């Protein structure tokens, strides 16, 4: 794609990166075949190719975002399926992230939009506040039909039937390995996950310890920054990321770390991108180090060589977009489940998003519901006894649309190697 940025514009590192990405696009349209919003809406501007044209025009002309551009960029899930299918290697993630930051700085949204985005940014990354919000949503759910805005109704529907008690395993501490120590790893405990489902971190800690890992919950770790990053709130996302980088580097420079383990794939995609986010920052070296150490829990478990088992349960594996497209991890979770003796099946169109996508299901509920219904239908068509996923967002989204129990992959692997049966299966 030909671009026409001026030399002055290209002095901006963000524009320079956007220019590189735009020039790599050859207009082929392969991305439209795997874009969930294009599949649902059938609008070229709701495909990656269409959004690329809108973003190019906005950035090249150095103009504030207009309503049309904002509408179509907001509808993007950031599922990154387009990056998997693109034959030219267009790094759409960095381009749309830059566009969102530009929109945030130059476009004045309607008051209701600004209020909702402010509220989500002040609640979701903070487990204590989120717990209170979930309790309020649970109480308010019977009155959801009175809500004038579909987004407010979606917020009420998000609340789980039960809110788990706080797990003290999420507090800063060190869990010694059981038996010979093979590795020393830090576990990222997440933010929303600590309020929605404490079983995931508990199972991860048990599983890692049982297989020779000393597990560190570093002091000062908070949200990875993804939630506000995808809203274009660059300063807030970088502040959250910098906080985590400092906390993990304190461990690296202390007793050392062999890996930073992440069991929420949406967080993992962002942490692995810290090196890019801070490439022009004084913290560049530290950020790159953290990104290099970051691993999805399935990547580490493959290295630990878990024992074989015979669980004899039919499991439908839900491939989170942030894992299969964002991190390019496609086989590890399935291989681990098969080794544990589970019969693993996959739904049709497994590359398509379930519609969760961070805060997307709250800000674009109509599109999200359509994607959820399709995902649930394809999963249930496989007649599974259990659905497994590696991301809390997918688990909450799909779990609200099916009676088939859904659990995190690590919960099944923990169960298969001596841990308790997941509570969701009881």
TIGUDREN-27771 format. One record per residue (C-alpha): x, y, z; residue in three letters; chain; residue number from 1. Coordinates in Angstrom, 2 decimals. Layout:
BEGIN
       x       y       z rest kette  nr
       X       Y       Z  ALA     A NUM
...
//
This chain:
BEGIN
       x       y       z rest kette  nr
    0.00    0.00    0.00  UNK     A   1
    1.35    3.42   -0.95  UNK     A   2
    1.51    6.00    1.84  UNK     A   3
    2.11    9.73    1.81  UNK     A   4
    3.31   10.70    5.27  UNK     A   5
    5.54   13.76    5.44  UNK     A   6
    9.08   13.64    6.80  UNK     A   7
    7.87   15.65    9.79  UNK     A   8
    5.11   13.13   10.52  UNK     A   9
    7.56   10.23   10.29  UNK     A  10
    9.62   11.68   13.14  UNK     A  11
    6.84   10.41   15.42  UNK     A  12
    7.71    6.76   16.32  UNK     A  13
    4.01    5.84   16.33  UNK     A  14
    3.45    7.20   12.82  UNK     A  15
    6.69    5.59   11.68  UNK     A  16
    5.45    2.20   12.88  UNK     A  17
    2.00    2.78   11.35  UNK     A  18
    3.68    3.62    8.03  UNK     A  19
    5.64    0.35    8.08  UNK     A  20
    2.47   -1.63    8.75  UNK     A  21
    0.38    0.17    6.11  UNK     A  22
    3.06   -0.33    3.47  UNK     A  23
    3.05   -4.08    4.09  UNK     A  24
   -0.67   -4.37    3.20  UNK     A  25
   -1.32   -5.49   -0.40  UNK     A  26
   -5.16   -5.14   -0.39  UNK     A  27
   -5.59   -8.90   -0.94  UNK     A  28
   -8.66   -9.19    1.29  UNK     A  29
   -7.75  -12.56    2.80  UNK     A  30
   -8.46  -10.97    6.18  UNK     A  31
  -12.15  -10.55    5.37  UNK     A  32
  -12.62  -14.32    5.34  UNK     A  33
  -11.60  -14.68    8.99  UNK     A  34
  -12.84  -11.40   10.47  UNK     A  35
  -15.76  -12.06   12.87  UNK     A  36
  -17.33   -8.61   12.52  UNK     A  37
  -17.24   -8.81    8.73  UNK     A  38
  -18.85  -12.26    8.94  UNK     A  39
  -21.66  -10.86   11.10  UNK     A  40
  -22.17   -7.42    9.54  UNK     A  41
  -21.02   -7.90    5.93  UNK     A  42
  -19.67   -4.33    5.76  UNK     A  43
  -16.25   -3.82    4.16  UNK     A  44
  -15.54   -1.09    6.71  UNK     A  45
  -16.04   -3.67    9.45  UNK     A  46
  -13.22   -5.78    8.03  UNK     A  47
   -9.49   -5.27    8.73  UNK     A  48
   -8.94   -4.04    5.18  UNK     A  49
  -11.71   -1.48    5.50  UNK     A  50
  -10.46   -0.28    8.88  UNK     A  51
   -6.93    0.01    7.51  UNK     A  52
   -8.17    2.43    4.84  UNK     A  53
  -10.00    4.50    7.44  UNK     A  54
   -6.97    4.58    9.74  UNK     A  55
   -4.62    5.44    6.88  UNK     A  56
   -6.77    8.40    5.83  UNK     A  57
   -7.05    9.65    9.41  UNK     A  58
   -3.34    9.42   10.18  UNK     A  59
   -2.01   10.62    6.82  UNK     A  60
   -4.13   13.74    6.97  UNK     A  61
   -3.25   14.24   10.64  UNK     A  62
   -6.88   14.97   11.43  UNK     A  63
   -9.08   14.30   14.42  UNK     A  64
  -11.03   11.07   14.26  UNK     A  65
  -14.55   11.39   12.82  UNK     A  66
  -17.70    9.54   13.83  UNK     A  67
  -17.49    7.08   10.93  UNK     A  68
  -13.92    6.03   11.70  UNK     A  69
  -14.63    5.71   15.42  UNK     A  70
  -17.71    3.53   14.81  UNK     A  71
  -15.85    0.99   12.72  UNK     A  72
  -12.67    0.93   14.81  UNK     A  73
  -14.77    0.51   17.96  UNK     A  74
  -16.43   -2.52   16.38  UNK     A  75
  -13.05   -4.25   16.02  UNK     A  76
  -12.65   -7.08   18.54  UNK     A  77
   -8.83   -7.08   18.34  UNK     A  78
   -9.18  -10.85   18.00  UNK     A  79
   -6.20  -10.72   15.58  UNK     A  80
   -7.52  -13.51   13.36  UNK     A  81
   -6.55  -11.25   10.46  UNK     A  82
   -2.90  -11.45   11.53  UNK     A  83
   -3.02  -15.25   11.39  UNK     A  84
   -4.49  -15.31    7.90  UNK     A  85
   -2.55  -12.37    6.38  UNK     A  86
    0.02  -13.60    3.81  UNK     A  87
    1.90  -10.29    3.96  UNK     A  88
    2.50  -10.19    7.70  UNK     A  89
    0.54   -6.99    8.35  UNK     A  90
    0.86   -6.27   12.09  UNK     A  91
   -2.71   -5.10   12.50  UNK     A  92
   -2.51   -5.13   16.31  UNK     A  93
    0.02   -2.31   16.50  UNK     A  94
   -1.86   -0.31   13.88  UNK     A  95
   -5.27   -0.49   15.54  UNK     A  96
   -3.73    0.19   18.96  UNK     A  97
   -2.18    3.38   17.58  UNK     A  98
   -5.48    4.34   15.96  UNK     A  99
   -7.33    3.91   19.25  UNK     A 100
   -4.83    6.12   21.05  UNK     A 101
   -5.29    8.77   18.32  UNK     A 102
   -9.08    8.51   18.67  UNK     A 103
   -8.86    8.88   22.44  UNK     A 104
   -6.85   12.09   22.07  UNK     A 105
   -8.79   13.72   19.23  UNK     A 106
  -12.43   12.59   19.37  UNK     A 107
  -15.03   13.75   21.87  UNK     A 108
  -17.40   10.87   22.42  UNK     A 109
  -21.03   11.28   23.51  UNK     A 110
  -21.34   11.66   27.28  UNK     A 111
  -22.83    8.17   27.78  UNK     A 112
  -19.85    6.59   25.97  UNK     A 113
  -17.32    8.60   27.96  UNK     A 114
  -19.07    7.76   31.22  UNK     A 115
  -19.19    4.02   30.46  UNK     A 116
  -15.55    3.87   29.40  UNK     A 117
  -14.47    5.85   32.47  UNK     A 118
  -16.47    3.50   34.70  UNK     A 119
  -15.00    0.34   33.18  UNK     A 120
  -11.46    1.72   33.43  UNK     A 121
  -12.01    2.54   37.12  UNK     A 122
  -13.55   -0.81   38.08  UNK     A 123
  -12.42   -3.81   36.01  UNK     A 124
   -8.63   -3.56   36.64  UNK     A 125
   -9.18   -3.41   40.43  UNK     A 126
  -10.35   -6.72   41.97  UNK     A 127
  -11.79   -5.14   45.13  UNK     A 128
  -13.85   -2.60   43.22  UNK     A 129
  -14.84   -5.23   40.69  UNK     A 130
  -16.16   -7.52   43.41  UNK     A 131
  -18.37   -4.74   44.74  UNK     A 132
  -19.57   -3.98   41.21  UNK     A 133
  -20.40   -7.67   40.62  UNK     A 134
  -22.38   -7.75   43.86  UNK     A 135
  -24.29   -4.64   42.76  UNK     A 136
  -24.93   -6.17   39.33  UNK     A 137
  -26.18   -9.38   40.93  UNK     A 138
  -28.66   -7.42   43.03  UNK     A 139
  -29.72   -5.29   40.06  UNK     A 140
  -30.08   -8.13   37.55  UNK     A 141
  -33.86   -8.63   38.13  UNK     A 142
  -34.36   -5.04   37.02  UNK     A 143
  -32.29   -5.24   33.83  UNK     A 144
  -35.32   -4.80   31.56  UNK     A 145
  -35.74   -1.32   33.01  UNK     A 146
  -32.30   -0.29   31.78  UNK     A 147
  -32.53    2.03   28.74  UNK     A 148
  -29.09    1.08   27.36  UNK     A 149
  -28.17   -2.40   26.05  UNK     A 150
  -24.67   -1.88   27.43  UNK     A 151
  -26.00   -1.41   30.96  UNK     A 152
  -28.09   -4.57   30.59  UNK     A 153
  -24.96   -6.42   29.45  UNK     A 154
  -23.13   -5.25   32.58  UNK     A 155
  -25.89   -6.67   34.79  UNK     A 156
  -25.89   -9.96   32.89  UNK     A 157
  -22.12  -10.28   33.34  UNK     A 158
  -22.38  -10.96   37.07  UNK     A 159
  -21.85  -14.66   37.89  UNK     A 160
  -24.41  -16.53   40.00  UNK     A 161
  -21.85  -16.83   42.79  UNK     A 162
  -18.95  -14.53   43.58  UNK     A 163
  -16.05  -16.57   45.00  UNK     A 164
  -14.39  -15.54   48.26  UNK     A 165
  -10.99  -13.87   48.07  UNK     A 166
   -8.15  -16.39   47.68  UNK     A 167
   -5.19  -15.68   49.93  UNK     A 168
   -3.04  -17.51   47.37  UNK     A 169
   -3.20  -14.29   45.32  UNK     A 170
   -1.36  -12.34   48.04  UNK     A 171
    2.38  -11.59   47.57  UNK     A 172
    4.32  -14.65   48.75  UNK     A 173
    6.51  -17.54   47.63  UNK     A 174
    5.25  -21.10   47.26  UNK     A 175
    8.10  -23.63   47.46  UNK     A 176
    8.37  -26.41   44.91  UNK     A 177
    7.32  -29.88   46.00  UNK     A 178
   10.37  -32.08   45.75  UNK     A 179
   13.38  -30.96   43.72  UNK     A 180
   13.14  -27.37   42.49  UNK     A 181
   13.47  -27.23   38.70  UNK     A 182
   12.45  -23.62   38.08  UNK     A 183
   11.62  -20.38   39.85  UNK     A 184
    8.67  -18.65   38.18  UNK     A 185
    6.45  -15.65   38.83  UNK     A 186
    2.71  -16.10   38.38  UNK     A 187
    0.65  -13.18   37.15  UNK     A 188
   -2.57  -13.42   39.15  UNK     A 189
   -4.59  -11.06   36.93  UNK     A 190
   -7.20   -8.51   37.95  UNK     A 191
  -10.72   -9.41   36.80  UNK     A 192
   -9.85  -13.09   37.17  UNK     A 193
   -9.21  -12.66   40.91  UNK     A 194
  -12.80  -11.48   41.32  UNK     A 195
  -14.52  -13.83   38.88  UNK     A 196
  -12.79  -17.19   39.41  UNK     A 197
  -10.18  -17.85   42.08  UNK     A 198
   -9.97  -21.56   41.21  UNK     A 199
   -7.76  -20.85   38.19  UNK     A 200
   -4.81  -19.39   40.10  UNK     A 201
   -5.22  -21.95   42.90  UNK     A 202
   -5.04  -24.81   40.38  UNK     A 203
   -2.08  -23.22   38.57  UNK     A 204
   -0.09  -22.90   41.79  UNK     A 205
   -0.79  -26.51   42.79  UNK     A 206
    0.09  -27.81   39.33  UNK     A 207
    3.35  -25.86   39.03  UNK     A 208
    4.51  -26.73   42.56  UNK     A 209
    3.75  -30.42   42.02  UNK     A 210
    6.02  -30.40   38.98  UNK     A 211
    9.03  -28.72   40.49  UNK     A 212
    8.35  -24.98   40.28  UNK     A 213
    8.87  -22.47   43.03  UNK     A 214
    6.01  -20.01   42.43  UNK     A 215
    6.42  -16.33   43.25  UNK     A 216
    3.51  -13.93   43.59  UNK     A 217
    5.47  -10.68   43.24  UNK     A 218
    4.62   -7.71   45.41  UNK     A 219
    3.05   -4.78   43.56  UNK     A 220
    1.68   -6.66   40.52  UNK     A 221
   -1.57   -5.28   39.13  UNK     A 222
   -3.52   -5.19   35.88  UNK     A 223
   -1.42   -5.85   32.78  UNK     A 224
   -2.88   -2.70   31.19  UNK     A 225
   -4.79   -4.46   28.40  UNK     A 226
   -8.24   -3.24   29.41  UNK     A 227
   -7.36    0.45   29.15  UNK     A 228
   -4.86   -0.14   26.33  UNK     A 229
   -7.66   -1.32   24.05  UNK     A 230
   -9.64    1.78   24.96  UNK     A 231
   -6.81    3.95   23.65  UNK     A 232
   -5.91    5.17   27.14  UNK     A 233
   -2.19    4.99   26.46  UNK     A 234
   -0.94    6.80   29.57  UNK     A 235
   -2.98    4.60   31.89  UNK     A 236
   -1.97    1.37   30.16  UNK     A 237
    1.72    2.31   30.18  UNK     A 238
    1.51    3.23   33.86  UNK     A 239
    0.04   -0.18   34.71  UNK     A 240
    2.65   -1.94   32.57  UNK     A 241
    5.53    0.04   34.11  UNK     A 242
    4.33   -0.93   37.58  UNK     A 243
    4.47   -4.62   36.65  UNK     A 244
    7.84   -4.31   34.95  UNK     A 245
    9.35   -2.80   38.10  UNK     A 246
    7.80   -5.49   40.31  UNK     A 247
    9.03   -8.39   38.17  UNK     A 248
   12.47   -6.89   37.63  UNK     A 249
   12.88   -6.71   41.41  UNK     A 250
   12.49  -10.51   41.42  UNK     A 251
   14.76  -10.95   38.39  UNK     A 252
   17.50   -8.90   40.04  UNK     A 253
   16.92  -10.63   43.37  UNK     A 254
   16.74  -14.43   43.37  UNK     A 255
   16.05  -14.54   39.63  UNK     A 256
   13.19  -15.84   37.50  UNK     A 257
   13.11  -18.53   34.84  UNK     A 258
    9.72  -17.40   33.53  UNK     A 259
    6.76  -15.13   34.12  UNK     A 260
    3.75  -17.43   33.86  UNK     A 261
    0.40  -16.08   32.69  UNK     A 262
   -2.81  -18.12   32.74  UNK     A 263
   -5.06  -15.49   31.16  UNK     A 264
   -4.12  -15.34   27.50  UNK     A 265
   -5.48  -11.82   27.00  UNK     A 266
   -2.97  -10.60   29.58  UNK     A 267
   -0.23  -12.73   28.05  UNK     A 268
   -0.57  -11.10   24.63  UNK     A 269
   -0.17   -7.66   26.21  UNK     A 270
    2.75   -8.56   28.50  UNK     A 271
    4.60  -10.12   25.58  UNK     A 272
    4.17   -6.78   23.80  UNK     A 273
    5.70   -4.68   26.62  UNK     A 274
    8.98   -4.58   24.70  UNK     A 275
    7.23   -2.84   21.81  UNK     A 276
    5.18   -0.57   24.04  UNK     A 277
    8.31    0.73   25.78  UNK     A 278
   10.69    0.63   22.81  UNK     A 279
   11.33    4.40   23.02  UNK     A 280
   11.24    4.59   26.82  UNK     A 281
   14.09    4.59   29.37  UNK     A 282
   12.58    1.30   30.60  UNK     A 283
   13.05   -0.31   27.17  UNK     A 284
   15.62   -2.90   28.29  UNK     A 285
   13.63   -3.93   31.36  UNK     A 286
   10.40   -4.13   29.35  UNK     A 287
   12.07   -6.30   26.71  UNK     A 288
   13.39   -8.59   29.45  UNK     A 289
    9.91   -9.03   30.91  UNK     A 290
    8.46   -9.75   27.47  UNK     A 291
   11.16  -12.37   26.88  UNK     A 292
   10.36  -14.08   30.19  UNK     A 293
    6.57  -14.03   29.69  UNK     A 294
    5.02  -17.42   28.90  UNK     A 295
    1.52  -18.74   28.66  UNK     A 296
    1.07  -21.44   31.27  UNK     A 297
    0.68  -24.05   28.50  UNK     A 298
    4.13  -23.17   27.13  UNK     A 299
    5.71  -23.86   30.50  UNK     A 300
    3.72  -27.03   31.16  UNK     A 301
    4.93  -28.53   27.88  UNK     A 302
    8.50  -27.99   29.08  UNK     A 303
    7.76  -29.59   32.45  UNK     A 304
    6.72  -32.86   30.75  UNK     A 305
    3.59  -33.71   32.71  UNK     A 306
    2.85  -37.42   33.24  UNK     A 307
    0.29  -39.31   31.20  UNK     A 308
   -3.14  -40.02   32.67  UNK     A 309
   -6.46  -41.61   31.66  UNK     A 310
   -9.26  -39.17   32.38  UNK     A 311
  -11.69  -40.49   29.75  UNK     A 312
  -13.75  -37.31   29.44  UNK     A 313
  -14.83  -35.65   26.19  UNK     A 314
  -13.51  -32.08   26.22  UNK     A 315
  -14.29  -29.39   23.64  UNK     A 316
  -11.31  -27.05   23.48  UNK     A 317
  -12.13  -23.37   23.01  UNK     A 318
   -9.10  -21.67   21.46  UNK     A 319
   -8.94  -18.12   22.84  UNK     A 320
   -8.13  -15.56   20.14  UNK     A 321
   -5.42  -13.98   22.27  UNK     A 322
   -3.74  -17.39   22.50  UNK     A 323
   -4.10  -18.77   18.96  UNK     A 324
   -3.80  -15.46   17.07  UNK     A 325
   -2.11  -13.09   19.53  UNK     A 326
    0.54  -15.50   20.81  UNK     A 327
    0.46  -18.11   18.02  UNK     A 328
   -0.02  -20.92   20.53  UNK     A 329
   -2.31  -23.46   18.90  UNK     A 330
   -1.32  -27.00   19.86  UNK     A 331
    0.12  -26.91   23.39  UNK     A 332
   -3.18  -26.90   25.34  UNK     A 333
   -4.66  -29.65   23.17  UNK     A 334
   -1.51  -31.77   23.39  UNK     A 335
   -1.46  -31.43   27.18  UNK     A 336
   -5.12  -32.43   27.49  UNK     A 337
   -4.64  -35.42   25.20  UNK     A 338
   -1.63  -36.57   27.19  UNK     A 339
   -3.77  -36.39   30.32  UNK     A 340
   -6.19  -38.83   28.69  UNK     A 341
   -8.97  -36.46   27.69  UNK     A 342
  -10.71  -36.90   24.35  UNK     A 343
  -10.24  -33.48   22.76  UNK     A 344
  -12.64  -32.15   20.12  UNK     A 345
  -12.72  -28.72   18.47  UNK     A 346
  -15.72  -26.73   17.23  UNK     A 347
  -16.22  -25.69   13.62  UNK     A 348
  -14.68  -22.31   12.78  UNK     A 349
  -12.51  -22.46   15.88  UNK     A 350
  -10.59  -19.43   14.59  UNK     A 351
  -13.62  -17.15   15.08  UNK     A 352
  -14.00  -15.10   18.28  UNK     A 353
  -16.59  -15.89   20.95  UNK     A 354
  -17.34  -12.17   21.28  UNK     A 355
  -15.85  -11.56   24.73  UNK     A 356
  -12.68   -9.63   23.77  UNK     A 357
  -11.97   -7.82   27.03  UNK     A 358
  -14.67   -5.17   27.46  UNK     A 359
  -16.15   -5.72   23.98  UNK     A 360
  -19.11   -7.72   25.28  UNK     A 361
  -20.01   -4.72   27.45  UNK     A 362
  -19.45   -2.00   24.85  UNK     A 363
  -20.74   -3.81   21.73  UNK     A 364
  -23.32   -6.20   23.25  UNK     A 365
  -25.38   -6.84   20.11  UNK     A 366
  -22.45   -8.04   17.99  UNK     A 367
  -21.01   -9.88   20.98  UNK     A 368
  -24.26  -11.80   21.56  UNK     A 369
  -24.36  -12.96   17.94  UNK     A 370
  -20.79  -14.22   18.14  UNK     A 371
  -21.48  -15.94   21.47  UNK     A 372
  -24.56  -17.72   20.10  UNK     A 373
  -22.59  -19.03   17.12  UNK     A 374
  -19.67  -20.17   19.30  UNK     A 375
  -21.93  -21.95   21.79  UNK     A 376
  -23.78  -23.70   18.95  UNK     A 377
  -20.56  -25.02   17.40  UNK     A 378
  -19.21  -26.15   20.78  UNK     A 379
  -22.42  -27.94   21.79  UNK     A 380
  -22.54  -29.63   18.38  UNK     A 381
  -19.52  -31.68   19.51  UNK     A 382
  -21.52  -33.07   22.47  UNK     A 383
  -18.76  -32.44   25.02  UNK     A 384
  -18.90  -33.29   28.70  UNK     A 385
  -16.65  -30.33   29.45  UNK     A 386
  -15.52  -27.16   27.66  UNK     A 387
  -11.92  -26.06   28.31  UNK     A 388
  -10.43  -22.63   27.64  UNK     A 389
   -7.30  -20.69   28.55  UNK     A 390
   -8.84  -17.26   29.10  UNK     A 391
  -11.27  -16.02   31.75  UNK     A 392
  -13.07  -13.79   29.23  UNK     A 393
  -13.97  -16.75   27.02  UNK     A 394
  -15.05  -18.75   30.07  UNK     A 395
  -17.45  -16.07   31.29  UNK     A 396
  -18.81  -15.36   27.81  UNK     A 397
  -19.44  -18.95   26.77  UNK     A 398
  -20.46  -20.10   30.25  UNK     A 399
  -23.36  -17.63   30.22  UNK     A 400
  -24.79  -19.31   27.11  UNK     A 401
  -24.53  -23.05   27.82  UNK     A 402
  -25.19  -25.63   30.53  UNK     A 403
  -22.02  -27.54   29.63  UNK     A 404
  -19.50  -26.84   32.41  UNK     A 405
  -16.55  -24.70   31.32  UNK     A 406
  -13.21  -24.76   33.11  UNK     A 407
   -9.68  -23.53   32.56  UNK     A 408
   -7.25  -25.96   30.94  UNK     A 409
   -5.00  -25.88   34.03  UNK     A 410
   -7.89  -27.01   36.23  UNK     A 411
   -8.25  -30.17   34.15  UNK     A 412
   -4.49  -30.78   34.11  UNK     A 413
   -4.31  -30.23   37.88  UNK     A 414
   -7.13  -32.77   38.35  UNK     A 415
   -5.44  -35.27   36.03  UNK     A 416
   -2.14  -35.10   37.94  UNK     A 417
   -3.41  -35.42   41.51  UNK     A 418
   -5.33  -32.24   42.24  UNK     A 419
   -8.99  -31.90   43.20  UNK     A 420
  -11.86  -32.20   40.76  UNK     A 421
  -12.75  -28.73   39.45  UNK     A 422
  -15.64  -27.21   41.37  UNK     A 423
  -17.43  -26.36   38.12  UNK     A 424
  -17.74  -30.10   37.44  UNK     A 425
  -19.24  -30.93   40.81  UNK     A 426
//
